């Protein structure tokens, strides 16, 4: 590199006037100016970097000067008149090292949904590494900031389908993966162990598992054991095997919050509930807590407001409630107030509208209500009106739609309602219609989806309903379907979530439900769960024997039966006998074994039975024994397995049973076990399939059952359940 500097030559003409001292005369005239001289050439300077060498041992600069003879502003070699090297000085001795400075550290971690970030985000902490361990510790943090998500983020997920067989002192897990990857099945008694350091968890057990392998978890059936699937880099979400699905229930609440569905409380066969379950997809459910501080209740209200869930009122073992609880995460709950001015009630409605919570109507110890209360914080409540034109009611629905509150149907002192009212401020109400085509009902659900209001099911004059109606304006209603696959029900829950409607639980003609259904359009729903000669009867037995179907005994309006009918085609039936020696009975068992029909136990006019009868033709019967060691019972199961007869469970004078007995000849019986892990049961079904015994459903002290158990030997039983390991990606 070099630099050139240009200078202009100056020519001066000097006129020297000499003054002579003497007598002065007049000044003479000026002389004529001389001729102008030629412009001179510019002077140039060039500076060039000189590398270390013979001219400069440490390097430096070469400075050249000269006249720009050809006027091109470049100092060329033939124009240089002088050259001089200006060299760098010699390198000096290094000075003493200074004290090392402190390392600055930055730590970035995920920030959960809460006061710092409404929808979660990233937490950024910075500070100096005071102790020199290259880790930013809490005492070293000097600055904290947050980068928050603007909107809720849905985490992409991958699911690995799995099946668990639980029973005895262990559980067996199998998976169905997209490839034959070998995973680690990790189990621990610590639900909250650090998944980034999973192998340091308490009471740890690790088993390899793949499509072609099964893994065993050593834990009792009732144990609170937790399991994860690990693929070498990632760990799935935690699964608690003995809490894979919620109990059947009605009068519960389901709400969408923090990108999940949340189901809270209700009423089931065991009474009032206060468990909490959540689901990211509406199919796989996680039990968040078995019990909460706010107490078991039903007919309460749960609503999302100000980035929290709020539970308000309801009915529990102590009666009507008017307490208010809130939670930022759905798990930990804070009591905002023990009692409120609006009074204890249930079957009311709570809705978020115009940045306030609104409580409307319900039922209290004084009867049905139609007052309206509002709150900006969920704690302090203002009575907007003591009574409204729409009249007292409960089990109604209130929804926010098109910048208005809408009240639809319910139950009043006069009976079921199907009127529609709206309000722009929650105080003044306008009747949109006195009656609608969809008919009066209560305990129904109303939800907003795709710019329409949807009415689903409920209870009307004809009983439980499962019709669906929609409206774009709240006034004119269109029937979308008269009936749905999920069956008529009331006291269910319907919520809009992930661009679908979800219906969960409720009460129908068959009792409590715990099924889940979804619909993308409100019309098509997907489950995510004549007369004959022999006369009407129930609790009878139907069996295949000698290429015929045989109906034996049962119960009808005339009492216990012991007639026998047979059919070669299932259509035409022949009465083989009107009465038999073994006596009328129902809830007995008939089975084909060793080329004979066998009748075992049941219930007749004398009570529970444990006699055994056999027949080679279905008509003539021989009593093999009058009583057996296994005890009188009915609603039991008898099955042929491994060349033996097996009696499993039932109901006797002592109550529900879960013992197991076997016999090689139908006469001598051996007790295989006094009790099994599947608990006492009756009215169940047991069948032999794929070299196993399978037991399905039944009834016991906790109510109706829908579990499935299997056994390869009739003694050790395992409960079969399907679930998913979920990985965030």
N, C-alpha and C positions, 0 to 999 in steps of 0.2 A: 504494500500500500504506500502511496506517496501523495503528498499534498503540494499544490502549486499556488504561489501567491504572486500577484501582478502589481507593479508600481509604474506610474507615468513620469517621464523625464521633463523637467522644467527648464526653460531657457529664458534667461533674463537679459534684457539690454539696459545697460547702465549709461546714463548720460551725465557726465561730470561737467558741471558748469563752474567755471572759475571766475571769481569776482576779483577784479583788480582794485586795489586801493588807490584811489586818486580822486581827481575831481570827477564828479559824476555827471554823466550826460543823460539824455533820454534813452529809455529801453528800446532795443531794437526789436523787430518782428521775429516770431517763432520760425524755426527752420522746418523743412519738409521731413515727415516721418520716414524712417528707414523701411526696407523690405522685410516682410514676415518670414521667419525661418521655418524649416521643415519640422513636422511632428516626429518626436523621437520614438524608438522602440521600447516596449514594456520590459521591465525587469521581472524575472520569474524565480521562484524558490520551489524546490522539490524535496519532500521528506519521505524516505523509504525505510521500512522496517528492515533492520540488519540482523540476520540470525547469528547465534553464537558461533564464533569461528576465529580465524586469524586476525581479522580486523577488530573484533570485539569478543573477548572470551566469554562474556556473559550476555552477549547480544546488545542491541541498542538501536540507533537511528543513523542513516546516512543522509546528510543535508547537502543538496546541490543548489548553486545559484548561477544565473546567467541572463543574457538578453534574448527576448523572443524575436529572433531575427526574421522569421517567416510569418510572424503575427498570427499564429494558430492557437495561441494560449496554451501550448504544450512545450515544456522544457525538454528538448531533444538532446541526445548525447553530444552532438557537435555544437550545441549552444551553451553547454555548461562551461563556465569559466573558473569555477572553484568547487571543491568537494571537501566535506569535513564529517568525520564519524563522531557521534556523541554516544558513548558507551554506558550501559548500565553498570552500577557499582557492584562490587563483589558481594555474594550472599553472606549475610551475617549469621552468627550462631543463634540457634533456636532459643527462644526465651523459655522460662519455666512454665509448665502446664498450669492452666487455671482450674478452679474447682468445677466438677461436672454439674451441669444444670439438671433440674427435675424433669422427668418424662411426663408429658401431657397425655392423659388417657380419655377416651370416649367410649361409653357403653350404650348400646342400643338394644332395647327389649320391647316386647309386645305390651301394649297398654290395653287392659280389658275395658269393656263398656262401663262407664261410671261418670263421676263428677268431672274428671279431667278430659274425657273424650266420650261424647254421646254415643258414638258408634264404634268405639275402640280406635286403636291406632298404634303409634310408636312412641316410646318414652326415650328421650336422649339425655344422658347424664354425662358431665365432664368434670375433670379435676386433675390435680397433680398426684403423681405416684409417690407419696410421702415415704412409704416404707420400701420402695424399690422392688416390689414383687410382681410388677407388671400387671396387677389386677386392680381395677378401680373398686375400692371398698366403700361401704356406706359413709365412713368417716372422712373420706377423701373427696366426696362429691361437693363441688363448688357451684355448679349450675345445673338446673333441670328444665327441660322444655319438652313440648309434646307436638307431634305431627299427627293430627286426628283425621280419621276417615270422614269424608263429607257425607256419605250415605252408608247404610249397612252393607257389609261385604259378605257374600255367600262363599264359603270355603269349598272349593272342589273336593270331592271325596271319591275314594275307591272302596268298594265293599267286597269282602270275602265271605261267602255264604258258609255257614257252619251248622252243625248239629251236635247237641250234647245229650248224652245218656247219663242220668244222675241216679245214684242209689247206693246203698251199702256204705262202704268206707271210701269210695272213690267215684270219679266221674270220667267218662270217656268222651273225647271231643274228636270229631272228624270235620274236614273242610272240603269245599269245592272251589278250587282256584282256577284261574284262566290258563295257567301253565303249571307244570310239575315243580314248582319252587318249593324248597324245603324251608319252612318257617320254624321259629322257636315259639312254642306255647309256654308263656310265662304265667305263673300263678303266685299269688301272695295274699296274706291276710290284711295287708295295708292298702286300702283303696287310694290313698293320697301319696303313694311313693313317687319319687321323682322319675318320670319316664325317660329323661335324658341320662339317668344313671340307674336304669331299670334293674340291673343285676345286683344292686346293693339293697334291694327291697327286703323287708322283714319276712321271715318264714317262706323263703323263696323256693320255688320248684320250677325246673325247666325241662321240657320234653320236645323232641323234634316231631314235626308233623308236616305232611304233604298230602296231595291227592290220594296217594297210595298207602298212606300211613294213618294210624290213629294215635292219639296221645292221651295218656291217663293223668288225671289230676287227683292227687291223694287228698281228699277232703270229705267229711261226712255230708250226707244229703242236705242237712239243715244248716251247714256251715256258711258263714258270711265270707266266702272266698271270692277273690277277684282275679280275672284273667285278662291277658293281653296277647296279641299276636305280634311277633317281631320278625322283620325280614332282613335283619342285618344292618339296615340303615334307619328304618322308621319303625315306630311303635303305634299300634292301633289305639283307639279309644278304649277305655276300660269297660269290661262286661262283668256284671254280677250274675252268675248263673241262676241263683235261686230267686232272682227278681227280674225275670225276662218279660213279664207282661202284667198289666194291671188287672185288678179284680173287676168282675161285672158290677155295674153301678148305674144309678140314675140320679137326677137332680144335682149333678156335678157342674163344674164350669170348665170350659176349654177356651183358651185365648191365645192369640199370636203375639209373641214378644221376643225380641232379640233373635230373630230369624229361626225361631222354634215354635212348635205348638206346646202349650203347657196345659195339663189336666190337673185339676185341684179339687180334692174333697168329693162329696156326694154321699150317696146312701147305697149300701150293698147288703148282701145276705148277713154280714157280720155287724151291721148297724151303721152309725155315722162314721165317715172317713175323713182323715186329714193328711193323706199321703199326697205326694207331688211327683208327677211323671212328666218327662219332656221328650220331644221327638223333633229331629231336624227334617224328617221326610214324611211323617205321618204314619209310617209303617213300623219302624224300629223304635221302641220306647225304652227310656232309661229312667229308673226310679231314682229321683234326686234325694228324697228323704222319706222315711217311713212315718214320721210324726213331726208336727210343728208346734210352736208355742201357741199359735192362735186357736188350737182346739178343733176337734172334729165337728163337721157341720154339713148341711145340705141346703138347697134352695138359697144359697148365698149369691153374691155377685163378685166377679173378678174382672178387672178392667186395666188396660195399659194407659198410663197417664204420667206425663212429665218424666219419661224414661224409667218408670217404675211400674211394678205390678201392685194393684191395690185390692185387698179383700175387704168387703163391706157387708156386715150383717149376716143373716141366714138363720138357721135353726139347728140347735144341737141338743145334747142330753139335758142341758139346763133350761131349754126353752128358746124364745126369740132372742136374737142378738142384735146389738147396734155398735159393736166395736169396729175399729178401723185399723188395718195392718198394711204395711208397705214393704216392698223388697226390690232392691236394685238388681238382683240376680236370680230371683225365683226360688232361692234356697234359704237364705238368711232373712228373717222377717222381724220388723220393728213395729211395736204397737204404738200407733200415732195417738190414739185416744181410747179410753176404756168404755166411754159412753158418749153419745152425741145428742144434740137437741132434737134431732128428727125422730127419735124413738126407735126401739127395737122392732125388727120386722123381718119377714122372709118373703120369697116369691115376688120381690120387688125388681126394679130395673135400675142399673147404674150405667151411664153412658158419658163419654167425653165429647164435649161440644163447646165451641167458642172459647177454648182455653180454660174450661171449667169442667168439674165433675158434676153430674146431675143425678139425683135420686128421685125416682118417680113411682108413686103408688106402692103396692105390696099388701101384705097381710100381717096384722099384729094381734095382740091379745084383745084389742077393742074391735077387731073386725077388719074389713077391707079398707084400703086407704086410697086417696087421690091427691095427696099433697105433693108439692114440688120443692126440692131443696137443691142448692148449688154450693160449690166450694172451689176456690182458686188454688187451694193447697192440699185438700183432702183431710184437713184437720178442723178448720173452722168452717161451719156450715151456716148458710143464710136461707131462711124460708122465703121462697119466691111467691108462694100462694098457699093458702090453707086448703083450698078446694078448687077444682077445675070443672069446666063444663062437661068434660068427657066422662065424669062419674068414677066412683070407686071401682077398683079392679085389682086382681093379682094374676100371676102366671101369664101376664101379657108380654109384649115385646116392644122395646123402644130402640130405634136405630137412627143414626145420623146419615142423611141422604139429601143431596142437592141443597146444601146449606140450610137444612131444616131438621128439626127433630120430628120423628114419626112414631105415633102410638098405634099399634095394630092388635086388635082382638084381646083375648084374656077371659077372665071369669069374674062376673059381678054378682051382686045379690040376686039379680034376676036370671042368672044363668050364663051360658057361654055367649061370647060377643064376636062380631066380625066387622065392627065399625073401624074407620080409619080417621085419625086426627093428626094435624101437623102444627108446628110452631116455629117461628123464626127466632124467637128469643127465650123459649122455655117457659114463658109466663102466660102469654096470650095464645090460646089454641083455637084452631079452625077445624070444623068437621068437614073432611073431604068427601066422605060418603057414609050413609047410615048402615048400609049392608053391602056385602060384596058377593060375587059369584062363588068364591072359594068356601063359603060356609063358616058358621061360627065355630070357634075352637079355642083351646087354651093349651098351655105347656108346649107350644109350637116353637119354631125358630124362624127368625127373620134376619137376613143378612144382605149386605150390599156387595154385588159382583157385576163387573162388566156394565156399569152404568144402569143397573136395574136393581130393584128390590126383589128378593126371593122369599117366599113362604114355603116351609117344608114341614110336613107332618103335624103332629099334635094330637089332641083328643077332642072329638066332636060328639054329636048326638048319636052317631052310629058306632062309636067306640074309637079306638086308635086309628090314626090316619097315616098314610104314606104318599099322599099326593103332593105335587109340586106346582106352584103358581109363581108368575113373575109379573112385574109392572115397571114401566119406564118412568111413570109419573106418580105412583102411589095411589092413583085413583082407579085407573082401568087395569084390570088383572086378566092375564091369559093363563089357562091351564096348560102346563108343559107336559105333564104326564098324570094319569089317573092313579097309577100304582107303580112301585119300584121294587127291584129285586131284594132290597134290604129289609122289607117287611114293615108293617105298621108298627108305630111306636110313639111314645111320648116321653117327656122329661129327658130328651136327648140333648146333644149339643151339636151345632153346626157353626163352622167358622170358615172365613175366607183366608187361604194361605197358599203361597206359591202359585198364584193364578188358578187355584182350584177351590171348590167347596169340599169340606171334610166333615163327615158326620160320624160321631163317636158315641157308642153306648146308648143308654135309654132303657125304657121298660116296654115290653110288648106282651102279646098274648102268651108267649112261652116263658115270660119272666124277665129277669135282668139280662142285659146284653153287654158284651165287651168286644164287639166287632168294630172294625174301622172301614168306612167306605169313602171314596173320593169321586169327584166329578169335575171335569173341565168346563162343562157347559150347563150344569144344573139339571140336565135331563137324563143323560146316560151315566150310570153309576157303576163303579168297579169295586168289588170287595177286595180290600187290601188284607174278611174272614167269612064203589058202587055197592053192592049188597050181594050176599051169598046165602045158600041154604043153611049153613051152620050157624047163622045169627051173629049179631054184634057181640063183641067180648073184648076184654083186655086181660093183661097178665096171664095169657095162655102160652102155649109152647107150639112152635112150628119147626119140624125137623124133616130131613130127607132120609128115607130108609127103604130099601128094596125097590128102588126106582119109582118111588111115590113120595108125595108130600103128605105129612101127617100133622093134623091139628089136635092137640090134646088138652082138655081142661080149660081153666080160666075163670073169669068172673063177668057176670052181666047183671042186668036189673033183677033177675030172678035169684041171684046168689052165686055160690060156688058151683063149678061145673066139673064133671068127669066123663063127658062124652068124648068119642074119638071119631074123627073124620079123615078120609084119605082122598087123594086125587092124583091121577096119572099125568095131568096136564096143567094143574093149577087153576082150571076154570070150572070143570065139572067135579063136584064133591059127593062122596058116598059116605053115609053114616055107618061105621063099622060096629058100633055099640052105643047104646044110650047111657049105660052106666057100667062101671068096672069095680072090681073088688078093692082097688087101692083107695077109693074114696075121693069125693070131690075136693078140689084144691085149686089154688092159683099161686102165682109167683114161685112156681116149682121149676125144676129143670128136667128136660128130656134129652137124651143123647144116644147116638148109635155107637156101640162099642162091642167088639168081639161078636159080630153078627147078631146082636140083639138090640132092642130099645130098652133104655134104662130110665126110670122115673126116680128122682131123688129129692126129698124134702119138699118145702113149700109151706103154704098156709091154708088151713081149712077151718071148718066150724069148731074144731077142738083146739085150734091155735097153731103154733109153729110145729113143723113136722121134721123128722129125720129118718124116716123109713126109706127102704130101697126096694124097688120092684123091677122085674125084667120081663121081656116078652120076645119070642122069636118071630112072631108074626104081627104084632101090634094089636092083637085082639085078646088073646089069652095071656093073663099076667100072673107071675109067680112072685111072692114076697120073699126076697133074699134075706132080709133082716128087719126086725121091728124097730130097732134103734141102733144108733152108731155112736162111736166115741166123739165124733166131731160136733155133736150137739145140734138140736133142732134149729132150723133157720129157713128164711125165704129170701127172695131177691138176691140169691147167690149166683155163682156161675160154676158149671161143671163142663170140663173140656177133656178130650182125649189127646194125650201128648206122650211121646216116648213109651208107647205100649202100656200106659196107665190112664186111669181116670183121676182128674184133679178137681178138688173143690176149693174155691177161692172166695173168701169174704162172704158178705150177705148181712142179714139182719136177724137177730134173735132176741130172746127175752132180756138179754143184758145190753142190747143196743147194736150199733154198727160193729162189724167184724172185719179183721184183715188177716186172719190165720189162713194157712195153706195145708191141705191134706191130700194124700194120694193113695190109690189102691190099684193093685194089679188084677184084681178079680171082681171089684165092685162090692165085695162083702167085708173084707178086712181092710181097715184104713189106718194109715200111718201119718202122724202129724209131722210135716216137714219144717214148719216154723210157726211160732206162736203169734208173731206180728211181723209185718214187713214195712218198708219205708214208704209205701204208697198210702198210708193211713187207712183207717176204717172206711169201709165203702159198701154200698149195695146198689142194686139196679144198674150195675155196670155191665160191660160186655167183655168176654175173654174168648180169643180165637187162636188157633194154632196156624202159624204162617211162617214160611222160610225157616223152619227148624227152631222157631221160638214161640213162646206164648206171648200174646199181646193183650193188654187190658186197656179199655178205652172208656172214658167218662164214668158216670154213676152219680151217686148222691150220698152225702154224709152230713155231719152236724153243721158244717160250714156252708151247705147248700149244694147246688148242682155243680158238677165237675166236667171239664173238657180236656183233661190231661191224658197223655198216652204213656203207658209203661210197657216194658218188654222184659222177658226172662228167657235165658237159654237152658235153665234147669228147673224152673218152677219155684226155686228157693230165693235166689238173688234177683231182685227186680231193679230196673233202671227206667227213670222217667225220660222220655224222648221229647226234645224241644229244638226248634229251629231258631236261629238268630244270625246276626252279621257282625263280623269284625269290621270296623270303619276306620279307614286311613284318610287323614287330610293330606292333600297333595298341593 
